[in-house]
Amino acid sequence: MSQFDLTGKVAIVTGSSRGIGRASAFELAEYGSKVVISSRKQDACDEVAAELNGRYGEGTAIAVAASISDKAALQRLVDETRARLGRIDVLVCNAASNPYYGPLAAITDEQFRKVLDNNILSNHWLIQMVAPEMLERGDGSIVIVSSIGGLQGSSVIGAYNISKAADFQLARNYAVEYGPRGVRVNCVAPGLVRTDFARALWEDPERIRAANEQVPLRRIGEPHEIAGAVVFLASSASSFMTGQAIVVDGGVTI
């Protein structure tokens, strides 16, 4: 049996109606996992779940909409997953937001709190919600999609980068707490990827040309290239890895 085999596992993936989350959901299903598709809009979730079920067989995916800013909605996501699929083996905290573009010195308190709440606190909530059953079984994998922004300063997305740096520490801390009981917590740190989140950059030929000149591989990443790292961390292939961050950025941070 392949170390990457996920047959019989159940994975929740937030922000999975598009981009990295969607690609991760499909890759997890490819390796045998059942997948819970979640984002803010139910119709968008339903569409992705239907495509997954059409490709991999009925029952592969369910759709449960939830806003990461709403703790009660996240609890419903977890509760409905358990009720319909019986268990949670993998949590992929992918959803995030960045409502402010500009110098950190000018960000409002409301904007800063929204970034921190959506990108850190929501992950903390979800981990708290899914961890008890994983700890009881002595097995489980939690994957936080962070960013290389958490390793760098920025004059325009400073608050976002601060939140992503905090996600690294969230993973490290939970790894220390949960490791003795067999539950692993890791991060993936993508560079620039062709998603709607980064559309303003990669749709501008001049800006993307300048950006790619700084990347050893000389190109932007694709969502499926991040999904591969997610599957690695979700599976037993990474069974001796916890509290770590896999950088997938075409070499830009080197």
Secondary structure, 3 states (H helix, E strand, C coil): CCCCCCCCCEEEEECCCCHHHHHHHHHHHHCCCEEEEECCCHHHHHHHHHHHHHHHCCCCEEECCCCCCCHHHHHHHHHHHHHHHCCCCEEEECCCCCCCCECHHHCCHHHHHHHHHHHHHHHHHHHHHHHHHHHHHCCEEEEEECCHHHHCCCCCEHHHHHHHHHHHHHHHHHHHHHHHHCEEEEEEEECCECCHHHHHHHCCHHHHHHHHCCCCCCCCECHHHHHHHHHHHHCHHHCCCCCCEEEECCCCCC
